[in-house]
Amino acid sequence: MEANPVFVPQGPMSYRKVYEHALNVLTDFGFEILDANAYEGRIETVPRIAPGLLQCVKPGDPDFYDRLLCTLQTYRHRATILIQPSQMGGFFLHVTVYKELEDLPRPVRSTAGAAIFRADNNVERQFTVIDPTVFEATWIPKGRDVEVEQLLLEKLKCGF
């Protein structure tokens, strides 16, 4: 089990190398970058749907139980990496992965009682501007996902 934040022993002039390696690890893991600020040392990702059992080659939760849970329910992950310089000449990389559960009033493709009348529209139109910083009421925060954090920490440390 890796410590979080993980220490990367690089020289003080190799910040760009550490930053680009962190970006590559996140994109290789399947995350899409939402905000990457090299001056601040912060990388944030767009929430990504967690893969289930049928997507075994897609990186995600290493545990069988979590994969089964993600098969039966919709979970997603958001990741943040914070890069801070160390007094010893290297860098500390702090990884945080949040797990969220989708909350729907009823199953999306439920057909019980749909033979008579359907009350919902066939076409869903959304006319509001979507801002990623706005809280989404259809997702329930489940806390941090330490297993995925450990996978990312191992990949971050392996590159150096």
PASE-836543 format. One line per field, with one value per residue: residue in three letters; x, y, z of N, C-alpha, C in turn. Coordinates in pm, 1 decimal, decimal comma, padded with zeros to 6 digits. Atoms other than C-alpha are relative to their C-alpha. Example, Ala and Ser with C-alpha at 12.3 -4.5 7.8 and 13.67 -1.06 7.14 Angstrom:
// residues 2
residuo: ALA / SER
nX: 00089,0 / -00082,0
nY: -00119,0 / -00119,0
nZ: 00000,0 / -00006,0
caX: 01230,0 / 01367,0
caY: -00450,0 / -00106,0
caZ: 00780,0 / 00714,0
cX: 00090,0 / -00077,0
cY: 00120,0 / 00109,0
cZ: 00000,0 / 00073,0
***
This chain:
// residues 160
residuo: MET / GLU / ALA / ASN / PRO / VAL / PHE / VAL / PRO / GLN / GLY / PRO / MET / SER / TYR / ARG / LYS / VAL / TYR / GLU / HIS / ALA / LEU / ASN / VAL / LEU / THR / ASP / PHE / GLY / PHE / GLU / ILE / LEU / ASP / ALA / ASN / ALA / TYR / GLU / GLY / ARG / ILE / GLU / THR / VAL / PRO / ARG / ILE / ALA / PRO / GLY / LEU / LEU / GLN / CYS / VAL / LYS / PRO / GLY / ASP / PRO / ASP / PHE / TYR / ASP / ARG / LEU / LEU / CYS / THR / LEU / GLN / THR / TYR / ARG / HIS / ARG / ALA / THR / ILE / LEU / ILE / GLN / PRO / SER / GLN / MET / GLY / GLY / PHE / PHE / LEU / HIS / VAL / THR / VAL / TYR / LYS / GLU / LEU / GLU / ASP / LEU / PRO / ARG / PRO / VAL / ARG / SER / THR / ALA / GLY / ALA / ALA / ILE / PHE / ARG / ALA / ASP / ASN / ASN / VAL / GLU / ARG / GLN / PHE / THR / VAL / ILE / ASP / PRO / THR / VAL / PHE / GLU / ALA / THR / TRP / ILE / PRO / LYS / GLY / ARG / ASP / VAL / GLU / VAL / GLU / GLN / LEU / LEU / LEU / GLU / LYS / LEU / LYS / CYS / GLY / PHE
nX: 00085,2 / -00078,8 / 00039,4 / 00061,7 / -00063,0 / -00117,9 / -00117,1 / -00069,3 / -00133,0 / -00049,2 / -00066,5 / 00092,4 / 00023,7 / 00076,0 / 00142,3 / 00079,3 / 00001,0 / 00091,8 / 00133,9 / 00045,9 / 00019,2 / 00128,3 / 00103,7 / 00002,4 / 00056,2 / 00144,7 / 00062,4 / -00012,5 / 00095,9 / 00133,2 / 00058,1 / -00012,0 / -00046,4 / 00091,6 / -00078,4 / -00140,5 / -00070,5 / -00138,8 / -00052,6 / 00055,6 / -00034,9 / 00125,8 / 00064,0 / 00132,3 / 00055,1 / 00144,4 / 00047,5 / 00000,0 / 00080,2 / -00085,1 / 00029,2 / 00053,2 / -00062,5 / -00006,3 / -00107,0 / -00113,4 / -00126,5 / 00000,6 / -00051,2 / 00096,5 / -00011,6 / -00064,1 / 00070,9 / 00111,9 / 00124,9 / 00025,7 / 00036,1 / 00136,4 / 00085,8 / 00006,2 / 00079,4 / 00141,2 / 00037,3 / -00087,1 / -00093,7 / -00098,5 / -00117,3 / -00065,7 / -00135,8 / -00075,2 / -00140,5 / -00063,9 / -00146,2 / -00064,2 / -00144,2 / -00048,1 / -00123,5 / -00110,6 / -00032,6 / 00095,3 / 00137,4 / 00104,9 / 00118,8 / 00114,6 / 00107,8 / 00130,0 / 00101,7 / 00132,1 / 00094,6 / 00136,5 / 00104,3 / 00109,6 / 00129,3 / 00109,5 / 00129,0 / 00037,9 / -00098,6 / 00005,4 / 00069,1 / 00106,8 / 00113,9 / 00118,4 / 00110,6 / -00018,6 / 00080,3 / 00122,9 / -00035,5 / -00128,2 / 00015,6 / -00118,8 / -00024,0 / -00097,7 / -00118,4 / -00034,1 / -00072,8 / -00058,8 / -00026,4 / -00082,9 / -00143,8 / -00056,5 / -00124,7 / -00049,5 / -00021,7 / 00129,2 / 00034,6 / 00102,9 / 00087,7 / 00025,4 / -00115,6 / -00017,5 / -00141,5 / -00027,5 / -00130,5 / -00120,4 / -00023,2 / -00141,2 / -00058,1 / -00035,6 / -00110,6 / -00121,6 / -00039,7 / -00059,7 / -00127,3 / -00097,8 / -00036,4 / -00077,3 / -00133,4 / -00071,3 / -00058,8 / -00126,3
nY: -00118,2 / -00122,1 / -00114,3 / -00107,7 / -00020,1 / 00079,0 / -00082,9 / 00031,1 / -00061,8 / -00061,8 / -00127,8 / -00114,4 / -00046,9 / 00099,7 / -00012,9 / 00021,7 / 00144,3 / 00057,0 / -00047,1 / 00070,1 / 00141,0 / 00008,2 / -00011,7 / 00124,3 / 00106,3 / -00019,9 / 00029,8 / 00144,1 / 00065,7 / -00019,5 / -00127,8 / -00114,0 / -00112,9 / -00113,8 / -00120,4 / 00028,9 / -00124,9 / 00033,4 / -00096,0 / 00034,3 / 00138,5 / 00071,5 / 00063,3 / 00051,7 / 00076,6 / 00010,3 / 00126,8 / 00111,6 / 00113,0 / 00111,8 / 00119,4 / 00116,6 / 00129,3 / 00025,0 / -00083,5 / 00042,3 / -00055,6 / -00143,3 / -00020,3 / -00046,6 / 00066,9 / 00131,0 / 00098,1 / 00065,1 / -00050,6 / -00134,0 / 00014,2 / 00051,6 / -00110,4 / -00096,1 / 00061,1 / -00005,6 / -00139,0 / -00093,4 / -00076,9 / -00074,7 / -00047,4 / -00127,1 / 00003,9 / -00123,9 / 00017,1 / -00123,8 / 00015,1 / -00100,1 / 00021,2 / 00041,9 / -00064,8 / 00090,9 / -00007,2 / 00074,6 / -00049,5 / 00080,3 / 00010,3 / 00038,8 / 00047,7 / 00014,4 / 00052,7 / 00000,9 / 00095,3 / -00049,0 / 00093,1 / -00068,1 / 00010,8 / -00019,9 / 00028,6 / 00134,6 / 00046,8 / -00073,3 / 00075,4 / 00081,7 / 00009,1 / 00044,4 / -00092,9 / -00085,6 / 00049,5 / -00077,4 / -00138,6 / -00046,8 / -00136,1 / -00080,0 / -00037,1 / 00083,6 / -00080,5 / -00083,7 / -00118,7 / -00071,8 / -00132,7 / -00075,1 / 00012,0 / 00091,9 / -00045,1 / 00115,5 / -00029,3 / -00001,0 / 00127,2 / 00074,1 / 00060,9 / 00140,8 / 00080,9 / 00004,6 / 00021,0 / 00118,7 / -00015,7 / 00026,3 / 00137,3 / 00019,8 / 00100,6 / -00066,3 / -00089,3 / 00080,3 / 00034,7 / -00118,7 / -00027,4 / 00096,0 / -00037,4 / -00124,4 / 00027,9 / 00090,4 / -00071,5 / -00068,3
nZ: 00000,0 / 00015,3 / -00082,4 / 00076,4 / 00129,5 / 00032,6 / 00027,4 / 00124,5 / -00013,3 / 00122,9 / -00021,8 / -00000,7 / 00135,7 / 00075,9 / -00031,3 / 00120,4 / 00023,3 / -00099,1 / 00033,9 / 00119,9 / -00035,3 / -00071,1 / 00102,5 / 00077,0 / -00083,6 / -00007,1 / 00129,1 / 00022,3 / -00088,5 / 00056,0 / -00040,4 / 00088,1 / -00080,5 / -00007,0 / -00025,7 / -00028,6 / -00021,6 / -00031,6 / -00096,6 / -00130,6 / -00029,8 / -00023,8 / 00115,0 / -00033,3 / 00111,3 / 00020,6 / -00055,8 / 00094,7 / -00045,9 / -00041,7 / 00079,9 / -00068,7 / 00028,6 / 00143,6 / 00054,8 / -00083,2 / 00046,6 / -00030,0 / -00136,2 / -00099,0 / -00128,8 / 00012,2 / -00080,5 / 00067,8 / -00057,4 / 00052,8 / 00141,6 / 00002,9 / -00042,4 / 00110,6 / 00106,0 / -00037,7 / -00025,1 / 00069,9 / -00080,8 / 00077,4 / -00073,3 / 00033,0 / -00055,5 / -00012,2 / -00038,5 / -00043,2 / 00002,1 / -00084,4 / -00012,5 / -00130,8 / -00044,9 / 00030,0 / 00141,2 / 00082,3 / 00001,8 / -00061,6 / 00081,9 / -00082,3 / 00086,8 / -00063,1 / 00091,0 / -00062,3 / 00057,0 / -00009,1 / 00041,4 / 00068,9 / -00066,3 / 00094,5 / -00062,8 / 00043,0 / 00098,3 / 00126,1 / 00103,8 / -00056,7 / 00091,0 / -00073,5 / 00016,1 / 00115,8 / 00111,7 / 00013,1 / 00026,7 / -00052,3 / -00051,4 / 00026,6 / 00139,3 / 00068,3 / 00024,3 / -00114,7 / 00043,0 / -00111,8 / 00050,8 / -00093,2 / 00018,3 / -00098,0 / -00061,0 / -00075,5 / -00141,2 / -00067,7 / -00061,5 / 00071,5 / -00099,4 / 00030,8 / -00041,0 / -00144,5 / -00032,3 / -00080,8 / -00064,3 / 00078,3 / 00043,7 / -00032,5 / 00089,0 / 00125,6 / -00034,6 / -00009,2 / 00136,7 / 00061,2 / -00067,4 / 00048,7 / 00136,4 / -00005,3 / -00053,3 / 00090,9 / 00114,0 / -00032,4
caX: 00000,0 / 00145,2 / 00146,3 / -00073,5 / 00088,5 / 00359,7 / 00711,8 / 00874,4 / 01253,4 / 01318,8 / 01536,8 / 01383,5 / 01407,9 / 01196,0 / 00853,9 / 00727,2 / 00821,8 / 00630,7 / 00329,4 / 00308,5 / 00351,3 / 00055,5 / -00154,1 / -00056,8 / -00144,1 / -00490,3 / -00564,3 / -00430,9 / -00663,5 / -00960,2 / -01016,4 / -01079,5 / -00905,3 / -01142,7 / -00892,5 / -00514,6 / -00322,7 / 00054,1 / 00121,1 / -00104,9 / -00001,2 / -00360,6 / -00521,1 / -00896,0 / -01088,6 / -01437,0 / -01645,9 / -01615,8 / -01859,0 / -01696,8 / -01662,2 / -01848,0 / -01771,6 / -01841,4 / -01573,0 / -01287,8 / -01014,1 / -01116,4 / -00919,5 / -01119,4 / -01189,9 / -00960,4 / -01197,3 / -01452,6 / -01722,4 / -01683,7 / -01694,1 / -02011,6 / -02162,6 / -02077,4 / -02243,8 / -02572,2 / -02570,0 / -02422,0 / -02115,1 / -01872,1 / -01529,2 / -01375,5 / -01000,3 / -00779,8 / -00399,6 / -00213,9 / 00161,0 / 00365,1 / 00742,0 / 00933,8 / 01213,5 / 01427,5 / 01425,2 / 01146,4 / 00770,9 / 00473,0 / 00177,4 / -00150,5 / -00423,5 / -00791,1 / -01060,2 / -01425,5 / -01694,9 / -02057,2 / -02375,0 / -02647,9 / -02987,8 / -03283,2 / -03653,2 / -03708,5 / -03497,7 / -03415,7 / -03549,9 / -03834,1 / -04124,6 / -04367,6 / -04701,1 / -04572,5 / -04803,6 / -05101,5 / -04971,5 / -04635,3 / -04621,0 / -04271,0 / -04156,8 / -03969,3 / -03728,4 / -03551,9 / -03446,7 / -03216,4 / -03205,8 / -02987,9 / -02615,6 / -02422,7 / -02152,2 / -01927,8 / -01879,6 / -02252,9 / -02368,7 / -02568,0 / -02867,8 / -02885,8 / -02550,7 / -02499,3 / -02143,4 / -02006,5 / -01671,6 / -01321,3 / -01231,1 / -00901,3 / -00852,6 / -00855,0 / -00631,3 / -00379,8 / -00384,1 / -00313,6 / -00039,7 / 00134,6 / 00123,9 / 00252,1 / 00544,6 / 00631,0 / 00712,3 / 01018,3
caY: 00000,0 / 00329,1 / 00634,7 / 00918,8 / 01161,2 / 00962,6 / 01105,1 / 01117,9 / 01173,0 / 01401,0 / 01706,6 / 02052,4 / 02115,7 / 01813,2 / 01945,8 / 01939,3 / 01570,9 / 01482,8 / 01689,8 / 01531,8 / 01183,6 / 01249,1 / 01361,8 / 01047,4 / 00818,5 / 00971,5 / 00949,4 / 00591,2 / 00500,6 / 00627,3 / 00970,0 / 01278,4 / 01593,0 / 01869,4 / 02123,0 / 02103,3 / 02394,9 / 02347,9 / 02662,8 / 02551,9 / 02185,9 / 02062,8 / 01819,9 / 01750,3 / 01501,3 / 01471,5 / 01210,9 / 00870,5 / 00579,2 / 00291,0 / -00028,8 / -00344,8 / -00714,1 / -00715,3 / -00451,6 / -00647,8 / -00494,2 / -00138,3 / -00005,8 / 00053,7 / -00113,2 / -00414,3 / -00589,3 / -00843,0 / -00717,0 / -00356,9 / -00464,8 / -00662,0 / -00363,0 / -00136,6 / -00387,7 / -00375,2 / -00002,4 / 00305,3 / 00442,3 / 00705,2 / 00831,5 / 01179,0 / 01212,2 / 01499,3 / 01505,8 / 01777,8 / 01814,6 / 01994,3 / 02049,5 / 01894,2 / 02042,7 / 01738,1 / 01818,0 / 01589,8 / 01622,0 / 01498,8 / 01374,8 / 01363,3 / 01159,6 / 01184,9 / 00975,2 / 01031,7 / 00770,1 / 00863,5 / 00655,0 / 00751,1 / 00816,4 / 00769,5 / 00778,6 / 00456,0 / 00236,6 / 00397,7 / 00120,9 / -00004,2 / -00127,8 / -00229,6 / -00067,6 / 00086,4 / -00121,5 / 00105,6 / 00463,2 / 00624,3 / 00938,1 / 01046,3 / 01213,9 / 01011,2 / 01294,0 / 01452,3 / 01806,6 / 01997,9 / 02371,8 / 02472,8 / 02532,4 / 02256,7 / 02375,3 / 02097,5 / 02280,7 / 02274,7 / 02002,0 / 01734,6 / 01618,2 / 01280,2 / 01160,2 / 01053,3 / 01101,2 / 00774,1 / 00909,9 / 00834,1 / 00520,8 / 00412,5 / 00110,0 / 00323,3 / 00579,7 / 00302,3 / 00190,5 / 00545,2 / 00592,3 / 00273,5 / 00385,0 / 00730,8 / 00585,6 / 00323,5 / 00583,5 / 00711,9
caZ: 00000,0 / -00115,0 / 00105,9 / -00008,7 / -00099,9 / -00275,1 / -00294,5 / -00638,2 / -00609,9 / -00906,4 / -00938,3 / -00894,9 / -01270,2 / -01367,2 / -01266,7 / -01625,7 / -01656,0 / -01335,5 / -01442,9 / -01788,5 / -01640,1 / -01407,6 / -01706,4 / -01899,1 / -01605,7 / -01575,6 / -01948,5 / -01967,5 / -01679,6 / -01881,8 / -01729,7 / -01939,0 / -01813,6 / -01699,6 / -01566,9 / -01573,8 / -01427,9 / -01439,6 / -01235,7 / -00953,4 / -00978,9 / -00987,3 / -01231,6 / -01216,1 / -01427,1 / -01568,9 / -01384,4 / -01552,7 / -01525,2 / -01336,1 / -01542,6 / -01447,2 / -01485,7 / -01859,0 / -01913,5 / -01757,1 / -01975,1 / -01884,2 / -01584,5 / -01270,3 / -00936,0 / -00885,7 / -00644,6 / -00777,6 / -00539,7 / -00656,9 / -01022,5 / -00954,4 / -00774,3 / -01068,0 / -01300,5 / -01108,5 / -01024,7 / -01188,1 / -01011,3 / -01131,5 / -01025,6 / -01020,2 / -00969,4 / -00855,2 / -00842,6 / -00653,6 / -00719,1 / -00451,9 / -00441,5 / -00155,5 / 00052,8 / -00037,2 / -00408,5 / -00528,5 / -00549,7 / -00351,5 / -00556,2 / -00363,9 / -00537,8 / -00442,4 / -00612,2 / -00525,7 / -00583,0 / -00654,0 / -00693,2 / -00940,3 / -00783,2 / -01017,6 / -00921,2 / -01118,6 / -01347,2 / -01680,0 / -01901,9 / -01684,8 / -01894,5 / -01618,9 / -01699,4 / -02020,4 / -02239,2 / -02169,0 / -02145,2 / -02100,7 / -01888,4 / -01987,4 / -02307,1 / -02565,1 / -02634,2 / -02340,7 / -02415,7 / -02189,4 / -02243,1 / -01947,8 / -01961,4 / -01787,8 / -01550,4 / -01413,0 / -01083,7 / -01005,4 / -00769,3 / -00948,4 / -00747,9 / -00922,9 / -00782,9 / -00421,1 / -00286,5 / -00145,5 / -00025,1 / -00138,3 / -00333,2 / -00177,5 / -00407,5 / -00723,2 / -00549,1 / -00477,9 / -00842,2 / -00957,5 / -00696,1 / -00809,4 / -01172,4 / -01079,0 / -00884,8 / -01149,4 / -01414,3 / -01229,0
cX: 00089,0 / -00052,2 / -00060,6 / 00017,3 / 00125,5 / 00113,5 / 00067,6 / 00135,2 / 00054,5 / 00069,3 / -00098,0 / -00033,1 / -00088,9 / -00150,1 / -00087,0 / -00011,3 / -00098,6 / -00144,2 / -00056,1 / -00019,7 / -00133,1 / -00116,6 / -00014,0 / -00061,2 / -00151,6 / -00068,8 / 00011,5 / -00099,2 / -00143,7 / -00067,1 / 00020,3 / 00032,6 / -00100,1 / 00078,1 / 00140,7 / 00075,0 / 00141,2 / 00058,2 / -00049,3 / 00038,7 / -00122,3 / -00054,2 / -00133,2 / -00057,6 / -00152,0 / -00045,1 / -00011,7 / -00078,6 / 00093,4 / -00036,8 / -00049,3 / 00074,7 / 00016,6 / 00107,7 / 00130,1 / 00133,5 / 00009,8 / 00050,7 / -00105,7 / 00024,4 / 00063,9 / -00076,9 / -00120,5 / -00133,2 / -00034,8 / -00037,4 / -00143,3 / -00099,7 / -00016,5 / -00074,5 / -00148,2 / -00050,5 / 00098,2 / 00081,4 / 00090,1 / 00110,7 / 00042,7 / 00136,7 / 00061,0 / 00141,6 / 00056,2 / 00150,0 / 00060,7 / 00149,5 / 00038,2 / 00126,8 / 00123,2 / 00034,7 / -00092,7 / -00136,7 / -00090,4 / -00121,6 / -00112,5 / -00116,6 / -00127,0 / -00099,2 / -00130,6 / -00092,0 / -00140,9 / -00095,9 / -00113,1 / -00132,0 / -00108,6 / -00132,7 / -00054,0 / 00103,9 / -00020,5 / -00082,6 / -00110,8 / -00120,8 / -00126,4 / -00108,5 / 00011,1 / -00084,2 / -00124,4 / 00032,4 / 00137,3 / -00018,2 / 00119,3 / 00012,4 / 00101,7 / 00130,9 / 00023,7 / 00084,5 / 00049,0 / 00045,4 / 00087,5 / 00146,9 / 00055,2 / 00134,1 / 00052,6 / 00022,4 / -00129,9 / -00028,9 / -00112,2 / -00083,7 / -00024,3 / 00116,1 / 00019,6 / 00148,5 / 00017,0 / 00136,9 / 00115,1 / 00010,7 / 00149,5 / 00064,7 / 00043,3 / 00113,1 / 00131,6 / 00048,7 / 00068,2 / 00134,7 / 00109,2 / 00045,8 / 00082,0 / 00142,6 / 00081,4 / 00071,5 / 00133,2 / 00099,2
cY: 00123,5 / 00108,2 / 00107,2 / 00129,1 / -00085,8 / 00095,3 / -00048,9 / 00070,1 / 00048,0 / 00130,2 / 00114,8 / 00050,9 / -00095,2 / 00004,8 / -00032,0 / -00149,4 / -00069,6 / 00035,6 / -00074,2 / -00148,6 / -00019,0 / 00012,4 / -00129,6 / -00115,0 / 00012,5 / -00033,8 / -00148,4 / -00077,9 / 00020,4 / 00129,5 / 00103,5 / 00121,0 / 00115,0 / 00129,6 / -00042,0 / 00132,4 / -00031,8 / 00094,9 / -00028,6 / -00141,0 / -00085,4 / -00052,7 / -00057,2 / -00068,0 / 00013,1 / -00131,0 / -00107,5 / -00114,1 / -00116,7 / -00124,8 / -00115,1 / -00126,3 / -00025,6 / 00082,2 / -00028,7 / 00057,5 / 00150,1 / 00021,5 / 00059,0 / -00070,3 / -00138,2 / -00111,8 / -00056,4 / 00054,3 / 00138,2 / -00004,1 / -00050,5 / 00109,3 / 00102,3 / -00057,1 / 00017,5 / 00141,1 / 00089,8 / 00080,2 / 00079,1 / 00048,1 / 00136,3 / -00002,9 / 00140,0 / -00034,9 / 00137,7 / -00025,3 / 00114,7 / -00027,3 / -00034,1 / 00076,6 / -00083,2 / -00003,1 / -00077,4 / 00065,4 / -00097,4 / 00004,2 / -00054,4 / -00032,2 / -00015,0 / -00046,1 / -00008,6 / -00094,7 / 00052,1 / -00103,8 / 00078,5 / -00028,7 / 00033,9 / -00031,9 / -00138,2 / -00045,8 / 00066,4 / -00072,8 / -00089,0 / 00002,1 / -00047,7 / 00106,8 / 00088,3 / -00044,0 / 00085,2 / 00144,1 / 00029,3 / 00145,5 / 00088,6 / 00028,9 / -00094,7 / 00073,5 / 00087,3 / 00116,4 / 00074,2 / 00135,3 / 00083,0 / -00023,3 / -00087,7 / 00053,9 / -00112,9 / 00026,9 / 00000,3 / -00139,9 / -00066,3 / -00078,5 / -00148,2 / -00090,6 / 00012,3 / -00021,7 / -00120,0 / 00007,5 / -00029,5 / -00147,7 / -00027,9 / -00100,1 / 00061,9 / 00099,9 / -00076,6 / -00043,5 / 00117,6 / 00033,4 / -00094,8 / 00034,2 / 00128,7 / -00025,8 / -00086,4 / 00074,1 / 00063,4 / -00094,4
cZ: 00000,0 / 00094,2 / -00090,5 / 00077,7 / -00017,2 / -00035,6 / -00127,4 / 00004,9 / -00134,1 / 00036,5 / -00008,2 / -00140,3 / -00081,2 / 00030,9 / -00121,1 / -00030,9 / 00094,8 / -00034,4 / -00121,9 / 00025,6 / 00073,8 / -00098,0 / -00079,6 / 00079,8 / 00006,5 / -00132,2 / -00034,0 / 00084,7 / -00047,6 / 00040,0 / -00110,0 / 00087,2 / -00009,5 / 00012,7 / 00036,6 / 00006,5 / 00045,0 / 00104,6 / 00141,1 / 00042,0 / 00027,1 / -00132,4 / 00047,5 / -00122,8 / -00006,2 / 00064,9 / -00108,2 / 00061,0 / 00030,1 / -00080,5 / 00086,3 / -00038,1 / -00149,2 / -00069,1 / 00075,5 / -00046,4 / 00026,2 / 00141,8 / 00092,1 / 00131,7 / -00016,7 / 00069,9 / -00076,7 / 00050,1 / -00055,3 / -00147,0 / -00014,1 / 00037,5 / -00111,9 / -00120,3 / 00027,8 / 00025,5 / -00073,4 / 00100,9 / -00093,7 / 00092,2 / -00053,3 / 00066,8 / 00000,6 / 00042,0 / 00031,8 / 00009,0 / 00079,6 / 00007,6 / 00143,9 / 00035,4 / -00036,2 / -00148,5 / -00090,5 / 00003,0 / 00073,8 / -00092,1 / 00087,1 / -00092,5 / 00082,6 / -00106,3 / 00077,3 / -00075,6 / 00023,6 / -00058,0 / -00065,5 / 00069,8 / -00100,9 / 00068,5 / -00036,7 / -00101,6 / -00136,0 / -00104,3 / 00056,6 / -00092,5 / 00071,3 / -00011,6 / -00121,7 / -00118,5 / -00022,1 / -00040,7 / 00056,3 / 00042,0 / -00033,4 / -00149,6 / -00061,1 / -00023,9 / 00122,1 / -00049,6 / 00123,6 / -00051,4 / 00093,3 / -00030,9 / 00112,7 / 00047,1 / 00086,6 / 00147,8 / 00080,1 / 00053,9 / -00077,7 / 00100,5 / -00025,2 / 00037,2 / 00150,3 / 00029,5 / 00093,3 / 00066,9 / -00094,6 / -00034,2 / 00012,0 / -00095,3 / -00133,0 / 00023,8 / 00003,3 / -00138,8 / -00069,6 / 00062,6 / -00047,0 / -00139,8 / -00002,0 / 00046,4 / -00095,5 / -00111,7 / 00028,2 / 00062,0
***
